Amino acid sequence: MTIPATRRPAPASRPAPAQPAPARPAGPAATLITVAPTGAELQKAAVPVLPVTLDELVSTAKECRAAGAAVIHVHIRDDKARPTLDIGRLTETVHAVREATDLIVQLSTGGAVTDSFERRLAVLDAGPDACSLTCGTVNFGDEVFANPWPFIRELYARTLELGVVPEFELFDLGHVATLHRLLADLGAPHGGHVHCDLVMGVPGGMPGAAATLIQAVAALPEGATWSATGVGRTSLPVMLAALAAGGHLRVGMEDTISFARGRPVTGNAELVERAAALCNLAQRPAMTPQDARLLLGVPDRH
């Protein structure tokens, strides 16, 4: 396939080019917690506590920062709470979260399964600190989340051009092979460090099981760090397995809306609070946003 090249305006508030990344401490002394508060699948009418307005998202960001999050993975909605990739709204959201918190702002380039490749590429023009970059197509329940090689490669090239740090989202073991191909083709990401997120438990992707997690981690590029996301009922088992294996965590209502059997989530902050409590039990406390910037190679905002 061919992805047409288009001219786009320079992204707003783009961070300055990163200096060579400082040496990172050996061993997982602390845990990076990413919160994914909204996603593109849930309906506000069915989940009233889902943050869909800008004010709700900013309030959620503040609460999750206080609870222990260092990164916020952002999807946005329009005035009718429908998923959107409107560049004006994305830019406004990046600015608002930055003004309210010191969280690393990571925009989703996945959007919804119906979004075009061009609209997904244009997300980077909103000037985020970081973005997600999914390394392959996957069946997503009854839908198909399309990520063909030409799109993956162009998106990665754009992150290098614009100074956005990618997080490589891996839904299956085949995506790990694509990650290796991408790095061999275009080199290391902006910031110099490879960080991945293992998305587990999606119907159509790799199961949310400890054995699968260990297999995926063993296949990652040498020196890469990783987080794990357990979708739905796999949320807690994946979190525990990731901590035991020396990884980092992503939690949030994008991935689960149940706190326990029969008990819905009351908000994203309690998912972050639980993750931070488990990190403390593992003697790997939650990482600050500043330490997360050092880990991921994300430059400071000034």
N, C-alpha and C positions, 0 to 999 in steps of 0.2 A: 504494500500500500504506500501511497505518497501522502505526506502531511504537507499541505501548502504552506509556504513561508509567508508571513505577513509582518508588516511594520507595526510596532506597538510603541506607545509612549513610554518614556523612562519611568520606572516604578517610583512611587513616593516613599520618602523616608528610608531609602535603601541603606543598609549599614555600610560603613567604609570597608574596603577590602581587608580581609583578615591578615594579620601578621602570621609568620610560621607558628604553628600550634606549640604551646609550651609542653614540656615533658609531663606525661600523665602518671599519677602514682600507680605503682604495681598493686594488683589485687583490688577486689571490690570492697573498699572501705566504707562506702556510702551507696545509697540507692537512688537512682533517678526515678522520680514518679512523674509520669505524664498523665494528664487528665483529658479525656475526650468527652465533652459534656453533652453534645447534641446529635451529631450524625445526620444522615439524610433519610433514614428509613422510618423513624417513629413519627406518629401523628400527635400533635399537641392536644387534640381533643381526647385522645386515649390516655395520654400521659401528661396531666396538667402541670406537673413540676418540671417538665422539660424546658430548658432555657432556649427560647427562640428569638426574643427581641434583643436589641443591642443592650438595653439596660439590664435585662435578665442575664445576658452573657457576661457583662462586666461584673455584676454582683457575684455571679458564680466564680469568675476568675479570682476575685478578692478572697472569697471564702475558701477556695481550693488552695490558693497560695498560703493562707494562714494554716491550712490543714497539712501542708507538706508537699504540694505539687511544685515542680520547677518548670514544666513545659505545659502549654495548653494547645491541644490539637483542635483546630477551629473549622467547623462547618457553619454556614449562616442560612437564614431563612428570609423570605420576603414578607410583605405586610400581611399576607394571608397564611403565614407560617409554613410556606412551601419551600423546599430546598432551592437555592439559587447560587449562581456564581457571578452575580452582578459585580463588576469591578469597582464601582463607586461604593457599594455597601462593604465589600471586602476591605477596601482601603480605609474607610471610616472605622471599621471594626479593629483593624490593626492599630490605628492611632489610639482608639479609645482604650483598648486593653493595655497598650504601652503606657498611657497616661495614668492608668489606675493601678498598675502592678509592674513588677520587674520580671514577670514570667517571660520565658522564651515563647514567642508567638509563632506557632507552626500551622500554616494553612494546609488544608486538604486539597490535593490536586485530583482526588478521586471523584469529588462531587457526588452526584447521584448517577445511577447506572444509565440514565437517559441523556447525560450531558455529553456534548460533542468534544472531540479531541482539542479543537481550537479554543473552546471556552476553558477547558482544563489547563491548557498551556498558559492562557492569559492570566490565570490566578497569580502567577509570579509577579505580574506588574503591580500588584498591591503592596509590594515591598516588605514581605514577611521576613522574620529572622530565619525561618526554616520552613520546609514543606515535606509532605509525605510523597514518596515516589514508589508506586507499586510495580513490582518486577515481573508481572505476567498476568495473563487472563485467568479468571477463575469463575466457575459456577458459583453464584451468590444466591443460595436458596433457589427460587424459581427463575431468577434473572441471570444474566451474564455480565460480569464486570470486565470489560474489554480493555486490555493493555497489550497491544501488539508491539513487536520489537521496534519498528520505526518510531512509534510514539514514545516509547520508553527512552530511546536514544535521544530524540529531540528534546524531551523534557529534561533529561540529565544535562545535555549540552546547554540548555537555557539556565539551569541552576548555576553552572560554572560561569556563564557569561554575566549573570546578574548578581553573583555573590550571595546566593541563598544556599543554606546548608540542608541537604536532603537527608531524610530518614527513609531507609529502604524498607518498604513494607513487603513481607514475604508471607503469602497465604499457603504455599505448598513447597515441597522440596525442589521441584523444577524451577521455582523462582530463585532459589539460591544459585543454581547454575547460570541463570540469566544475569544475576548480580556479578558473578565472576566474569562473564563475557563483557559486561558493561564497563567494569573497572579496567579490564585488559584493553578495551577499545579506546576509552577516553581518559583514563587515569583516575587519580584520587579525587574525592569530592572537595568542594570549597571548604576550607578549614582543615583539610588534610586527614580527617578521621572518618572511618566507616562505622556508622551506627545503624542497626537494623531493628525492626519490630516484627516479631513472629506473631502473626495473627492466627489464632487457633480456635477451632470449634465452629467455624462458618460452615454451614451445609454446602459441601462441594470443595472445601479446602481441607487442610490437614487437621486431624482430630486434636482435641485439647487434652492430650495425654502426656505424662512425663516421659515415656519412652520416645515418643515422637519429638518432643522438645529436645531431648538429648541428641537425637540423630541430626536435627536441623542445626543445632549449635555446632556440632562437630564438623559440619560441612561449610561453615561460614569462612570468609577470608581471614587469614592470619592477622591478629591484632584488632579485629572488629569487636565492638561491644554490641550488646543487644538488650532489648526489652521484650517482654512477652505480653500478649493480650489474649485473655480467655473470653470468648463470646458466650453470652447466656449462662447456662448452668456450669460451663467449664471455667468461669471466671475465677473462683476460689482455688480449684485444683491447679490451674495454670499459674496463679500467683505464687502458691506455695512451692511448686516445682521450680519456678524461675528463681526464687530466692535461694532455694537449696542448691541450684546449679550455678549461682554467682551472677545471675542476670538482673535486669532492671524491670520496672513495672509500668504498664499502662492500664488505667482503670477509667470508668466513666459510664454515663448513661447511654452513650453511643453503642456500647457493647453489652450492657446488662441493665435491666430495670428492676431486678429482684435482689434484695439484700440477703434474704434467706427464704427458705421454702415457705410460701404463703405470706411473705412480708415484702411489699414493694419498697423500692428505694424512695427515701424522702427527699433526696437531692444529691448532687454530685459530691458535695463536701464529705458526706459520710462514707462514700466509697474511698475517697482519698484518705480520710482519717483511719479507716480500717487498714488500708495498705501501709500507711505510716506506722501504725501500731505493730503490724507484722514485721516491718523492717527493723523496728526497735528490738523486737524479740529475737530477730536474727543477728542482732548486734551490727547492723548495717543501716544506720539511721538515714532518714530522707535527706537528699542532697539539696543544697540551696540553688537558686537560679544561677548565681555567680559561679558556683562550682560546676554546674551543668554546662555553662558556657565553655569552661576550660576543658571539660570532658569531650564535648561535641565539636569544638572548634568554631563556636558561634561568636562573632565579634561583639564587643560592647557597643552600645547604641550611640556613644559620643566619640 
